Each structure stands twice: as structure tokens, then as C-alpha cells.
Amino acid sequence: MYLPIQPQQTCAAAWLEAAAAVDALPGHEAHNVIIGVSEPMGMADGDANIIAQVDAFLRAGEGGTPLQAVANTIFPDALYRRYGAPAFIDHFQKKLLPKIRKNDRWSGYYFERMTAYPRRDGEPFNQLWNMIERIRDEKNKSLNKFEVSLFDPERDVDNSPYGGQCLSFLSFKLLPGAQKKLALTALYRNHYYIEKLLGNLIGLARLMNFVAHEGGVGVGPLTVISTHAVIDTPRGYRRRDVAELLEACRAAEKVRAAA
């Protein structure tokens, strides 16, 4: 079974629609939730208010993890804007990663696995930049062979119910047209919709924008499939606090719709 969410224009609207749908279910959880965003880099009236409320909520919790930190695990946008491509990837690997690495299994950054996926010969593979070079290649006629693996069976399989990677796979597609557009489908094995989902959507949108810009194509739709989704209660909060956050964001959405 699956739970389709009404497609939304922006990441903020998609987060709120998906979170409300899962929150309404028994146990506040669901399987195979399908989220669609037509304009991942877009910002509609009221989105900034929703993003600010979620960010303030997360910062005030015991973990104090802002949305920007969650988005950066997928794509370090500030590094890209500062150093350009592909230089920012080298800076990430050599300067930033040693400071943030938790252990040999998992640094907490999906961008690491996109750009330095381990191979048996010992030389890591930059999946992301290889894909961009193939998108740029006019001789490459493929539209559907741009895959990026995040799950690593040698490092990620254990009996712990929590922790480790949650984003497992990225499947990029080039949509034909007057200008080709880049579409992305992201598969999550487990998804916290309060602490992670909105930051994940923002990070995936920025990743798409980067690949499209460097590949010379437009930005198309984003699809996220959460094979398990839960309305989590971040540390320092109660279930009532989460319900109040969703209600406040829903009120902001209603003001936007009435404008």
C-alpha cells in the first residue's frame, strides 16, 4: 500500500501537506508516502513564514539542529557558491569532512557518498560529478541512466533500529522538451517528518539546481518516496508541541491561500 500526497508547488507546501496527512493516521506513521514538488526551488507567499517556524522549533529543541544543517547534509550550498564547481567538492572532502566525520561508517553527510563512494580497488568514485559530465556530453543520448547510490551494504547493515543513513537512492531523469529538464526521485528507508523532511526537501532542491546548472538543463519536478514515515517528537518536546507547530503552519498556509 502507499499514501499519495497531493502534489504541491513548493517544498514548504509539500512538507506541510505530507506531515498533516501522516499525522492524521493511527500512530502518526505511514509506509510508502509519495510526495511531489513541481517547482522545488520556488517560494510562494507564506513559505518563508512556514520555514521560519519550523527552523525556530528545531533550534529550540535539545538537539538544536537548524533546517540549514539538515539541508547541508545533502548539498553544501554555501561551499558551492563560494568555491564553484568542481573545486567545492575537493574543499568538502579535504577540509570540511575531516572535521565532521563521526566514524568510518557514517559522517552524517549524504554528499560524502555522492562524491566519494567507496570502491573495492580503494579509489572512491565521484558519482555526482561523473553524472554531470555525462549530462553535458552531447554524444550521450540516455535520458534515464543517472543514478546515485547512498546505501552501502558493507557499512550500513546492522540491527540498530535508528541512526545511520536514511536516504538510500537518487534517480535523476532528463525530461525531453525544447529545453531538457532534470527530474529527481529520492528514496528514503526511514523518514522523520518533523526533524528532517523539510530540510531534506530544501537540500534535494538545491542538489537538483546544482546538477541542472552544471549540466546545462532546467530544473524539473522532485518526487520523494518515504518507505517509512513518522511524525517524530524531537528531543525536548512533547507530542502537544508538535501538534501546535503543525497547526501554526497550517494557519500560515490558510493566510497565504486567502491572499
N, C-alpha and C positions, 0 to 999 in steps of 0.2 A: 504494500500500500504506500501511497505518497500523499503529501499535502501541498497542493499548488497554491502559491500566493499570487494574488492579483498583481500583474506586472506594474512597476512604478517607474516614474521618470528619473528619479534621483536616488542616491544612496541613502539619504536620511529618510525619505519616504518609504523606501523598501525595507529599511531596518524596522521602522515603526509598524508597518503592516505585518511583517513576519513575526515580530515579537508579540504583537497583540493576538495574532492567530494561534501561536503556540501557547501563550499564556492562558488562553481560554480552554485549553484541553485538560483532561484529567492528568494530574501530576505535573502539569506545566511542562510537558515534554512531547516530542513527536519524532517520527522517523521519516526520512526521505522528503524533507521540506525543499521545495523548489522556488527560488527567488529570482526574479528577473528585473534588471535595471536597464532602461532604454538609453539613458544618457548618463553614464557613470561619472563623468566629470562635470555634470551640470549642477547648478544650485538654484532651486526655486525659492520663492518668498516663504519665509518661515523656517527653511532648512538650517540657517545659521543659529536660530534660536534652539532648535532641537539638538543640534550638535553641541552647542554650548552647555545645555542642560545635562546631557549625558556625560560630557567631559568633566563638568563640575562634580557630578555624582561620583564618578570613578576616582577623581583626585582626592575626594574627601574620605574615601574608604581606607581600610587598614593597609591595603597594598599600594594605594595612591598611584595607580597606573593610568596616565592620561591617554586619550584616544591617539594622540600623535605617536606615542611609544608603540602602541599596538600596530598602527599603520606602518611604522618603520620596520617592523619585523618582516614585512612583505616587500616593501620598497623604500629605501632610504632617500627620499625625495630631496632633502637638503643637500646631501652629498652630490647628487646628480646635478643640481642647479649650480653648485659651487665649482665642481671639477670637470663636468661634462663627461661624455662617453667616448671610449670605454675607460677613461682614466679613473672615474669614480669607483669602478669595480675593484681596481687594483688597490685604491686607497682603503676601501672597505675591508678587503682581505688582509692587508698588511698592517694597517694602522688601527682600525676600529675593532675587528674581530678578536684579536688577542686580549682586548680589554673586557669584552663582554662574554667570551666563551665560558660556558658553565662546566662542560666536560667534553670528552672526545665524542660522545654520542650526540649531544644536542647543545647548540649555542643559544637556542631560542629564536634564531633568525632564519626564516624560510629563504631569505635572499642568499644566505650562505649556500644552501643546497641548490639553488637555481644557478649559481655561478661557480661552484666548486664541488660538484657531486663526485664522490669517491669512485675510482675505478680500480680493478684488480691489479693493473700494472703500476699503481701508485701515483699516477698523474691525474689530478682532479679534472673533471670535464665541465667547462662553462656552457651549460645547456642554453642559457638565456642569450648570450651573445652569438652563439652558433645559430640559434633560431633567427635572430635579427639579420645575420649575414645571408641566410637562405631566403628570407623575405625580400631582401634587397636584390637578390640575384634574378635578373630578368630571364635567365635561362631556366629557372626553376618554375615549373608550371603547376606545382602542387598547391592546393588551397587548404588541404586538410591534414597536413603532416607536420604539425608544430606542437609537440607535446613536451611537457616538463614534469619530471617525477620529483616528488618531495619525500614520499615514504621510502625508507631504506630498511628492508627486511633484516639486514645484518645488525642494525643499530637500534631499531625501534620496537622489535618484538620482545615483550616481557609480560608479566602477569599483573602489572600495576594498572588499576582502572583509570588513573589520572596521570597527567603530565606527558611530556614528550610532544611529538608533532601531532597536530590535529588536521592541518591542511595536507592532503595526500597527493593531489594531482591537479595539474593545469592543462587544459586542452584549448589551444588557440586555433581559430579558423579565419581564413580570409574570405570575406563575403564579396562576390563579384558585383560590379557596377561601374558607373562612369569613373568613380574612384573606389578602389578596393577599401573595405573597412575591416578592422580587426574585431573579432568576437572572442569572448573568453568564457569558458565553463570551468568553474573551480569546484573540486570535490573535497568535502570535509568528512572525516570519520566521526568527529565529535565536535559539537559547536556550542559554546556558551553565548547566549544571545544578549545578555546584559553587559558582561565584561569584555566581550571580544567582537561580536558581529559587526557593529557599526565601524569600528576601527579596521576590521578586516575588509569591509566593503570599500572604505576610503583607500586603503593600501592597494587593493586589487585594481581600483580605478586608476590610481597613479601608475601602477605597473603597466596597465594597458596603454596609458597615454605615452609612457616612455617607449614601449615596443613599437607603437604606431608611429610616433615621431621619428625614431631612429630608422624604422623600416620604410618610411615614406608612404604610409597609408593612413586612412582615417580611423577614428575610434568608433566602434560599433557597440552592440549590447553586451552586458555582463550577466551571466547566469551563475548562481551559486546553488549547489546541492548539498544540503546538510543531512548526511545519512543518519545522524542522531542530533537532535537539537533540544536544548533545555533552557528554560528561564532560570538562570542561576541567581543565587543571592551572594554577591561579593562579600568578602570578609569585612566585618564591622557593620553590616546592615542586617535588617530583618526583612521578612517577606513583605511586610506592610510598606517598607521603604521603596521596594522595587515596584509595587503596585502604584504608589504615589508618583514615581518617576514616569511610568508609562501613561498615567492619567494626565500629568502635566504636559507631556509631549503630545498627547492626543489633543489636548486643548489648544496647543500651539498650532497643530495641523488644522483644526477647525477654523481658527482665526485666518489662516492662510487661504483656506478654501472660500471663506466669505469675502475676502478682499477683492 
